[in-house]
Amino acid sequence: MLNLDFQFGKEMLNNLKVGIYVFQNGRFVFTNRELSRISGYSEEEFRSMNPFQLIADKDQRDAMMKFTKKALEGDMGELPFELILLITKKDGSDGWVALRPLPAIYGGEPAILCSVFDVTEKKIAERKREEVEKFVELTRKIIRHDLSNKLSAAFGFLDIYLTHRDETILKRALESIESCIQILNRMQDLEMLIRSGNEMKPFSVREVFENVGKHYEIELEISGDCEVTADDGIYSVVENLICNSVRHGKSRRIEVNIVEKVGHCEIKVSDDGIGIPENVRENIFQEGYSTGGGGLGLYIVNSLMQKYGGSVTVEDSSSGATFLITFPL
């Protein structure tokens, strides 16, 4: 156990490039300059505050109080070598710190000497990497799902063509195959842009619906327009909504109403299909949930809308299905 009275001077601790504090009797009795730089609080402010109020997460706060109590009682068995905590800085921003506590004696009484390392940049980088991997995997699911739909349509058209030798049917098959190539190129670009972090750009919602809708034999009526910020995954949002209406809802007509409102763009997509039973509406956006497909289409829509900071919900409808999509502006 360290005896701080004899082994360390305050000036020495103040000169370290690592945050240092000494905790005793429920409060900070010493904090160095580096800890003030990390948190934004002065030494005077530290002395007058509840140390645990710095910890932003309640579960982490409770765990820290438990570890501190045991350490002061001399029970070091459950005290980890390092604790990673989310803190709230003086300016209200979040920060991540790594704490390495040691039992000590200060002023002749039990205390805790703790080294504090600022790991905010490291945690931000880790979260970014996790987000990238998450959406790279989503991109791969989009490719598999959307290609499967398009290839199924192409094979269907080719089967009909071989029976009837109708050139218009052959043209539809070729359009489906061309759409497969577009999906591959679009998703490859999306994966590359996600990894670079520069994927977001403006899109006309109306143009996206028009570009996707022309590949379906369906009456598509579009009113209004908004310019929203997204990536090429927005095509998959629209692709899966229309495909869901046609393939599962048996729709022949879709109405798209696009309205720009204060702070967001609202897109209502309504069809004349068989609708969505009320008892399954809470589940349709879950991965793997299906009433007759692969269980990915609406999950992809929901995941991408979350990425854009928007949302997708199912609305009550007297006939057919109605989806409400919102994009922040």
ROLO-63091 format. One record per atom (N, C-alpha, C): y, z, x; residue in three letters. Coordinates in pm, whole numbers, plus 50000, padded with zeros to 5 digits. Layout:
YZXALA...
***
This chain:
498815000050085MET500005000050000MET501245000050088MET502194991550058LEU503394990250138LEU504365001650111LEU504935007450217ASN505995017250203ASN507305010150232ASN508015006450124LEU509214998350139LEU510345005850208LEU510315019050203ASP511385026850266ASP511405024650417ASP510205022450475PHE510125021550620PHE509915007250670PHE509254998850592GLN508854985950644GLN509854974750617GLN510694976050515PHE511604965150482PHE513024970350460PHE513984962750509GLY515384965450479GLY515864955650374GLY516844959750294LYS517344951150187LYS517924938050241LYS518614938850355GLU519224926650409GLU518154916650450GLU517064921750503MET515964912850540MET515404905850417MET515204913450308LEU514674907550184LEU515664897650124LEU516954900250139ASN517964891250086ASN517994877950161ASN517584877950285ASN517614865750365ASN516384856850346ASN515374861950275LEU514164853950252LEU514444842550155LEU513764831250173LYS513884819750083LYS512864820349970LYS512384832349945VAL511444835049837VAL512064845949751VAL511964844449619GLY512464854849531GLY511684867749550GLY512384878949551ILE511744891949569ILE512324901649466ILE511434909449404TYR511944920749326TYR511034932849348TYR511644944549326VAL510884957049326VAL511014963049187VAL509874965449125PHE509814970748988PHE509344985248994PHE510084993848923GLN509725008048924GLN510305014848800GLN509505023348736ASN509965030948618ASN510555021848509ASN509915010348488GLY510285001748377GLY511484992948400GLY511964992148524ARG513124983548548ARG513104977948690ARG514004968148713PHE514184963048848PHE515044973048927PHE514554977349043VAL515364985949129VAL515914978149247VAL515354966049268PHE515904957149372PHE515554942749337PHE516504933849353THR516264919349343THR517064912749454THR516504902149512ASN517234895649621ASN518014883449572ASN518744877349663ARG519634866149628ARG518854854049578ARG517684851649636GLU516894839949594GLU516444841349450GLU516114853349407LEU515724855349268LEU516904852549175LEU518114856049219SER519314852949140SER519504837849131SER519244830849241ARG519364816249238ARG518354810049142ARG517124815049143ILE516084809649056ILE516404811848909ILE516904823648876SER517064827648736SER518474826148682SER519464826848770GLY520854826448725GLY521454840148702GLY520654850748707TYR521134864348684TYR521554870948816TYR522604879048810SER523054886548928SER522204899048944SER522324905349061GLU521584917749086GLU521994928448986GLU523274929048952GLU523764938848856GLU523144936448718GLU523064923748678GLU522474920548548GLU520984923848544GLU520294921248655PHE518874924648662PHE518664939648640PHE519494947848701ARG519314962248695ARG519484967748553ARG520254960848470SER520534965948335SER519644959848227SER518744950748264MET517934943948163MET516494948948159MET515844945948049ASN514404948048038ASN513724936648114ASN513004939448222PRO512424928648303PRO511534919148224PRO510854924248123PHE509904915848050PHE510594905847956PHE511894908047929GLN512594898847839GLN512804885147904GLN512624884348035LEU512744871448104LEU511594862148071LEU510444867848033ILE509244859848009ILE509334853647871ILE509294840247866ALA509534832947740ALA508364833647644ALA507154833347697ASP505954832747612ASP505464846847580ASP505274849847451LYS504894863347409LYS503554867547467LYS502564858447466ASP501244861947519ASP501334865247668ASP502124857247741GLN502304859947883GLN503044873147904GLN504014875947817ARG504774888347827ARG503844900447808ARG502994899547706ASP502054910547679ASP501084912547795ASP500614901447851ALA499674902247963ALA500354908348085ALA501614904548109MET502354909748224MET502574924848210MET502884929448089MET503074943848065MET501774951448092MET500654945548051LYS499344951848073LYS499024952748222LYS499234941648295PHE498934941448438PHE499844951348513PHE501114951748473THR502064960648540THR501664975248523THR501274978848402LYS500864992748375LYS499674996548461LYS498674987748469LYS497474990748547LYS497794991748696LYS498674982648742ALA499024982748885ALA499724995648924ALA500635000248839LEU501365012648868LEU500445024848864LEU499355023648788GLU498375034448781GLU497385033848897GLU497525023548981GLY496645022249096GLY495395014149069GLY495265008448948ASP494095000448913ASP494404985748943ASP493954981049059MET494244967249102MET493114957649070MET492044962649007GLY490874954348983GLY491154942248897GLY492024943648795GLU492294932448704GLU493574925048739GLU494244929048846LEU495504922648883LEU495224909648958LEU495604898148903PRO495334885448970PRO496214883849094PRO495754875349184PHE496524872649305PHE497864866149271PHE497844857249170GLU499064850049134GLU499124848148983GLU500334849748929LEU500584847448787LEU501614836248772LEU501314826348688ILE502264815548659ILE502884818448523ILE504204820148520LEU504884824248397LEU506024814648362LEU506214812948233LEU507374805448181LEU508484815448156LEU509654813348217ILE510774822548201ILE511954815448135ILE512834823548078THR514084818348024THR515204822148119THR515894812248173LYS516984814748267LYS518234819148192LYS519234823548267LYS520474828448207LYS521154817748123LYS521074804948167ASP521734794148093ASP520914789347972ASP519774796047945GLY518954792547829GLY517864782447858GLY517864776647976SER516844766648010SER515544773548051SER514454765848046ASP513144771048086ASP512914768848235ASP512154777748291GLY511734776348430GLY510334781948447GLY509654777348549TRP508304782248578TRP508324789248713TRP507704801048717VAL507644808448843VAL506214812948869VAL505894814148997ALA504604819749039ALA504894833549098ALA504254843749044LEU504454857449090LEU503244862149170LEU503514868649283ARG502454874449365ARG502784889149389ARG502224898049306PRO502584912249313PRO501714920049411PRO502314930749464LEU501604940049551LEU502014954249515LEU501094963849521PRO501484977849499PRO502304982849617PRO503234991449590ALA504104996249697ALA504605010349666ALA505255016349766ILE505945029149750ILE507415026649777ILE508265030949683TYR509705029049700TYR510395042049658TYR511135047849751GLY511775060749721GLY510765071749698GLY509585070149759GLY508555080149747GLY507745079349619GLY507995069149534GLU507275067749407GLU506575054049399GLU505505053149314PRO504815040349298PRO505755029449247PRO505575017649301ALA506395006149261ALA505574993449278ALA506134982349237ILE505504969349258ILE506484960449332ILE506044955049443LEU506814945149518LEU506254931449481LEU507124922549436CYS506624909549388CYS507394898049452CYS506644888449505SER507234875949554SER507284866049438SER508384858749428VAL508604849549316VAL508894835649371VAL508064825949334PHE508224812249380PHE508624803349262PHE509644795249282ASP510084785949178ASP509144773849177ASP508354772449071VAL507394761249062VAL507744752148944VAL509004752248904THR509424744448787THR509154729548807THR509574724148920GLU509384709848945GLU507904706248947GLU507104714949005LYS505654712449010LYS505064712148869LYS505474721648782LYS504944722148645LYS505404710048565LYS506654705948585ILE507154694148515ILE506344681848555ILE506074680648685ALA505274669448734ALA503854669748678ALA503274681748669GLU501924683148613GLU501914678948466GLU502914683548391ARG502974680048248ARG503164665048230ARG504004659148315LYS504224644748307LYS502924637248335LYS502184642048435ARG500914635648469ARG499924637048354ARG499894648648291GLU498994650748176GLU499374641548061GLU500684640148036GLU501134631447928GLU500764616947957GLU500944612948084VAL500604599248123VAL499124596648100VAL498264605848147GLU496834603948131GLU496434603747984GLU497084612147905LYS496804612647761LYS497094599147696LYS498234593247730PHE498614580847664PHE497964568547727PHE497554569847853VAL496724559147909VAL495394558547835VAL494814570347808GLU493574570747731GLU493784565547590GLU494924569047530LEU495244563947397LEU495374548747400LEU495994543547507THR496134529047521THR494774522247523THR493834528347593ARG492484522547601ARG491804522947464ARG492044533747389LYS491484534547255LYS492104523947164LYS493404521747182ILE494074511347103ILE493454497747132ILE493254494947261ILE492674482047298ILE491294480247234ILE490444490647248ARG489094489647192ARG489134487847041ARG489974495946974HIS490024495746828HIS490614482646775HIS491794478946827ASP492484467146775ASP491724454246810ASP491134453846929LEU490354442046966LEU489134440646876LEU488494451946846SER487334451646759SER487684445646623SER488834449746568ASN489264444346439ASN489504429346447ASN490224425146551LYS490564410946564LYS489324402446591LYS488424407146675LEU487214399546705LEU486304398646582LEU486244409446504SER485464409046380SER486014398446286SER487354397746277ALA487974387546192ALA487674373546244ALA487754371846377ALA487504358546436ALA486074354046409ALA485104363146427PHE483714359546401PHE483494356446253PHE484204363846167GLY484094360946023GLY484594347045989GLY485744343546045PHE486304330246019PHE485384319246075PHE484834321746195LEU483954311646254LEU482684309846171LEU482174320746116ASP480984319846031ASP481264311345907ASP482434313645848ILE482814305745730ILE483014291045770ILE483634288745886TYR483884275045931TYR482584267245950TYR481584274046009LEU480304267146033LEU479634263045903LEU479954270145796THR479374266745666THR480174255945594THR481494257045599HIS482344248245518HIS483104237645599HIS483154239045730ARG483854229445817ARG485304227345773ARG485934238545740ASP487334238045695ASP488224240745817ASP489054230845853GLU489884232245973GLU490884243745962GLU491334246845841THR492274257945826THR491604271245861THR490294272245831ILE489554284445866ILE489374285346017ILE489124273946082LEU489014273746227LEU490334278046292LEU491434273546232LYS492744277346284LYS492934292546275LYS492484298546166ARG492594313046151ARG491774320446257ARG490594314946289ALA489754320946393ALA490454320446528ALA491064308846559LEU491774307346685LEU492984316646692LEU493664318546579GLU494804327846575GLU494364342146602GLU493184345846550SER492664359246575SER492334361146722SER491754350946784ILE491434351746927ILE492714352447010ILE493714344346972GLU495004344847042GLU495644358647029GLU495484364746912SER496004378246890SER495314388246982SER494014386347007CYS493284395047101CYS493924394547240CYS494264382547283ILE494884380847415ILE496244387847419ILE497004386547309GLN498304393147301GLN498154408347308GLN497154413747239ILE496914428147242ILE496594432747383ILE495724425447451LEU495364428947588LEU496584429047679LEU497374418447673ASN498554417547758ASN499554428547725ASN499744431047595ARG500714441047552ARG500294455047597ARG499024458247583MET498544471447619MET498464473447770MET498184462747843GLN498204463747989GLN499624466548038GLN500584459647976ASP501994462148010ASP502374476447974ASP501904481147858LEU502224494647812LEU501684504947910LEU500424503247954GLU499844512748049GLU500634513148178GLU501034501448227MET501814500748350MET503164507748333MET503804505548218LEU505124511348195LEU505044526448173LEU503974531048106ILE503794545448088ILE503664552248224ILE502904546248313ARG502714552048445ARG504024552448524ARG504884542348503SER506154541948574SER507204550748509SER506994554248380GLY507934562748309GLY509134555348254GLY509114541848255ASN510284534048210ASN509944525048093ASN509094530148000GLU508544521347898GLU509414519547774GLU510394528147750MET511114527947624MET512204517147622MET512304510347507LYS513314499847490LYS513554497847341LYS514624490847302PRO514934489147160PRO514054478347094PRO513694480946968PHE512914471446887PHE513544470246749PHE513534458246694SER513864456246553SER512594458846473SER512654468746384VAL511474472146303VAL511064460146218VAL512034453346161ARG511734441746077ARG510974431046155ARG511444428046277GLU510794417646357GLU509364421446393GLU509134434346421VAL507774438746455VAL506844436546335VAL507284440346214PHE506464438146095PHE506244423246071PHE507254415146091GLU507114400646071GLU506124394746171GLU506204398746298ASN505304393346400ASN503854397246375ASN503624409646332VAL502254414146306VAL501754408446174VAL502604408246072GLY502184404045939GLY501734389645929GLY502254381046017LYS501904366646009LYS500444364046042LYS499754373946099HIS498334372246133HIS497414376546019HIS497994380445906TYR497184384945793TYR497474376345670TYR496414373745594GLU496574366445468GLU496954376445360GLU498214379945358ILE498704390145266ILE500164387245235ILE500594390745116GLU501994389245080GLU502754401245136GLU503684398645228LEU504434409145295LEU505904407845262LEU506444417745192GLU507854417645154GLU508584428645231GLU509604424545308ILE510324433845395ILE511794434245355ILE512334446145340SER513764447745312SER514374457145414SER515604453945459GLY516314462345553GLY515844460645697GLY516474467945786ASP516094467745928ASP516724479646000ASP516094483546110CYS516624493946200CYS516274489746342CYS517094493846436GLU516734492346576GLU516304506146626GLU515054507046671VAL514504519846716VAL514094518846862VAL513954530346924THR513534530947064THR512044534347070THR511284525547135ALA509824527447144ALA509314519547264ALA508004518047273ASP507404509047371ASP506544499147294ASP505754491047365ASP504974480747297ASP503904486547206ASP503664499547214GLY502734505747122GLY503194504946978GLY504484502046954ILE504984500846818ILE504264489646743ILE503834479346817TYR503054468746753TYR501724474046700TYR501134483446774SER499874489246728SER500074498146608SER501234505046599VAL501554512946480VAL501524504046357VAL502244492946364VAL502334483746249VAL500994476746226VAL500344472546334GLU499044465846324GLU498034474446248GLU497974487146282ASN496994496046221ASN497354499646078ASN498644500546047LEU499034503045908LEU498664491245818LEU498984479145863ILE498664467345784ILE497144465445775ILE496474467045889CYS495014465545890CYS494354475645797CYS494854487945797ASN494304498245710ASN494464494445563ASN495634489045528SER495874484945390SER494964473445347SER494804463745437VAL494014451845404VAL492514454845408VAL492084461045516ARG490654462645540ARG490044473845455ARG490734485145449HIS490184496645377HIS490774498245237HIS492044494445223GLY492694495745093GLY492524483745002GLY491974472645057LYS491744460344980LYS493064454944920LYS494144456744996SER495454452544944SER495654437544961SER496484432044871ARG496894418044882ARG498404416944894ARG499084428344875ARG500544428144883ARG501034441344945ARG501974439945040ILE502554451645105ILE504074450545100ILE504714461245060GLU506174461945062GLU506614471445173GLU507584466945252VAL508124475045361VAL509614476845336VAL510034489245318ASN511444492245293ASN511984500145412ASN512934494345485ILE513474500245608ILE514904504645582ILE515174517545600VAL516504522945572VAL516984531245691VAL518204528245737GLU518814536345843GLU519564547945780GLU519174560145818LYS519814572145766LYS520454579845881LYS521114590845847VAL521784598645950VAL520754604746046VAL520764600146169GLY519884605746271GLY518474600246276GLY518084592146178HIS516734586646183HIS516614573846101HIS515554566446132CYS515214554446056CYS513984557545972CYS514064554245844GLU512974557245750GLU512334544145706GLU511014543345723ILE510264531245689ILE509184534945589ILE509264529145470LYS508274531945367LYS507394519545351LYS506094521445373VAL505124510445365VAL504214513045246VAL504324504745144SER503554506545019SER502684494244995SER501454496444948ASP500574485144917ASP500024486444775ASP499324475844733ASP498754475544597ASP497244477544600ASP496764484444702GLY495324486144718GLY494754497544637GLY493584502344682ILE492864512544605ILE493414526544628ILE494344527944726GLY494964540844749GLY494114550144835GLY494654562144859ILE493974572244941ILE493764584644856ILE492534588844834PRO492284600844753PRO493044612944807PRO493564620944718GLU494384632344759GLU493604642244845GLU492294643444821ASN491514653444892ASN491214649645038ASN491554637345081VAL491314633445221VAL492604631145298VAL493734632445231ARG495004628945296ARG495314637545418ARG494884650145415GLU495154658945528GLU494334655245651GLU493274647445632ASN492344644645742ASN492494630745803ASN493194621745735ILE493134607645775ILE493764604845912ILE494604614045961PHE495234611746091PHE494454618246205PHE493324624446173GLN492514630846277GLN491624620546346GLN491454622446477GLU490614613246552GLU489164614146503GLU488574602646476GLY487174602146435GLY486964603146285GLY488024607246208TYR487844608046063TYR487844593946004TYR486884591245918SER486774577845861SER486114578245725SER486544569345639THR485874567345511THR485214553545507THR485034547745627GLY484384534745631GLY484754526345750GLY485444532045850GLY485814524545969GLY485434532446092GLY486184529946201GLY485884536746327GLY486584549946341GLY487494553246249GLY488154566146253GLY489224567146360GLY489814555746400LEU490834556046505LEU492184550646461LEU492204541746365GLY493434534646330GLY494614543546300GLY494474552446204LEU495594561046165LEU495824572146267LEU494794576046340TYR494964585346450TYR495864579246557TYR495674566446586ILE496514559346682ILE497954558946632ILE498144555946504VAL499484555646446VAL500164569146464VAL499474579746429ASN500044593146436ASN500354597246580ASN499444594146672SER499654597746812SER500864590646871SER500994577946840LEU502134570346892LEU503454575246831LEU503444578346702MET504674583146639MET505094596646697MET504144605046731GLN504474617646798GLN505104615046934GLN504574605047004LYS505124601447135LYS506584597047122LYS506904590147013TYR508264585146993TYR509204595846937TYR508664607746910GLY509484618246852GLY509664616746703GLY508844608246641GLY508924605946496GLY507734611746424GLY507424606046307SER506314611246228SER505794600546134SER504594602746082VAL504024594345978VAL503324603645879VAL503574601445752THR502964609545647THR502524600545532THR501634605945447VAL501214598745326VAL501984604645209VAL502564595945126GLU503314600545010GLU502494598644883GLU502814606344783ASP502194604544652ASP502574590844597ASP501614584344535SER501874571044480SER501034569144354SER501654563144251SER500934560844126SER499874550144142SER500064541144237SER499064530744265SER499154526944412SER498014523244470GLY498004519544611GLY498284531444702GLY498644528344825ALA498964538644925ALA500384536644974ALA501044547745006THR502404547245059THR502494556045182THR502884550045293PHE503094557345418PHE504594558045446PHE505044569645491LEU506434571345530LEU506494573845679LEU507204565045749ILE507344565945895ILE508804568945927ILE509034578146019THR510404580846062THR510514579846214THR511564573046258PHE511924572246399PHE513244579346421PHE513394587346526PRO514714592946555PRO515644582046606PRO516924583446577LEU517924573746623LEU518884580746721LEU
***
